Amino acid sequence: MDFHQDILNLDCKKEMERLSRFFQDQMRTMRREGAVVGLSGGIDSALVAELCVQILGPEKVLGLILPEKESSPRSAEYAGRQADKLGIPTETVDITPTLEGFGAYARRDEVIRSVFPEYTSEYQAKITLPADLLSKDSLNFFTLKIRDVQGQVKSTRLGKKALNGIVAATDLKQRTRMMYLYYYAERENYLVCGTTNKSETIQGFFVKYGDGGVDIEPTAHLYKTQVYQLAKHLGVVPEILERAPSPDIFSYPVSDEEFYFRMPYAKLDLLLYAWENKVPQPEVGEVMHLSPEQVKRAFRDFTAKYNATKHLRQLPPNLA
C-alpha cells in the first residue's frame, strides 16, 4: 500500500454524489419524508445538516438545538448561526429539566463529592485521559479535575466505581437528546440523522442509544479530518470550522483530545488509517516522522479501545 501524508484527501464532488445516492436510498427504504439533525454547534452536526439540505432541500430538514445548563453558551449560538445560514426551521428545547427530573446532576455530584467532599454546584468538573500518547507511554486511566470559583484546580485518578458513576450520569445527556430527536422525527415522519465520524466510530467515542442511536450515519465512513474537508467545501459557518472539537458534556471545558483521543486529529486519523489498513509500522513511522515506539503505542491504544467498545457497534446478542 502506498501510504502517504495526503492519503485521506477527499474528492469532495465525488463524495457528495456518493452521499446523495446513500440518502435517497435510505429515504426510500425507510419511507421517510425528511431528516432531523441535532445541531450541537460542532463540526460534525453542522456538516450533516449541510448534507441534508444539499441533498433533500431545506424544507425537508429540521434542526434541533438541545442545550442544558452545563453546555457552552457558544454551542446554541453557533448552532443557530448554522441553521440560519442553511435556512432550515429549528426547535430549541432546554433538556435541563428532564435531566434534573432523572437526577442526572445530583447522581453525578454525589460521586464527585465522594472523591472531593468540598465540591459544590459552584465548582466545575471534568474527566480526562493522560495527555499526549505520542510523547509518553501511559495507561488509559481517567482523572477527575475540579475547579473552584477562584480558579484553583484539584485532580485525582479515578477508581472504577467512581468513574462508572460519573459516566453513567453524564451519558444521560446524550440519551435524553436522542429521545427528543426521535419525538420530533416520528411526529414529522422524518428519520434521525446521526453525526458520528469514523475516528469516533472505530474507537467507540459515542454513547449507545444516545448519539449512536440513530436511523442513518452518513459520515461514519469519514475520518474527522475528512469531515473538515467536506465541511469547508460546503461552506459550514467559520465559527464552527475554527472551534476546537469538544464533547461539551461537562461544566469544566474539555476537548476531544484530552477527554479521549490523546493526540491531535491530524496525527490520529493518519495513524488510525494505517492501523485499520495494516500498513507496516516502519512505513508509518517513516512517513509520519514518528519513532517505532510511538507508532507501537498508538496502535496498541487503538486496538485496546476498539476491542473494549465492540459491543457498541453491534446489535444486542440473540439466539435467532
Buried (B, 14 or more C-beta within 10 A) or exposed (E): EEBEEEBBEBEBEEBBEEBBEBBEEBBEEEEBEBBBBBBBBBBBBBBBBBBBBBBBEBEBBBBBBBBBEBBBEBBBBBBBBBBEBBEBEBEBBBBBEBBEEBEBBEBBBEBBEEBBEEBEEEBBBBBBBBEEBBEEEBEEEBBBBBBBEEEEEBBEEBBEEBBEBBBEBBBBBBBBBBBBBBBBBEEBEBBBBBBBBBBBBBBBBBBBEBBBBBBBBBBBBBBBBBBBBBBBBBEBBEBBBEBEBBBBBBBBEBBBBBBBBBBBBBBBBBBBBBBEEEBEBEBBBEBBEBEEEBBBBBBEBBEEBBEEBEEBBEEEEEEE
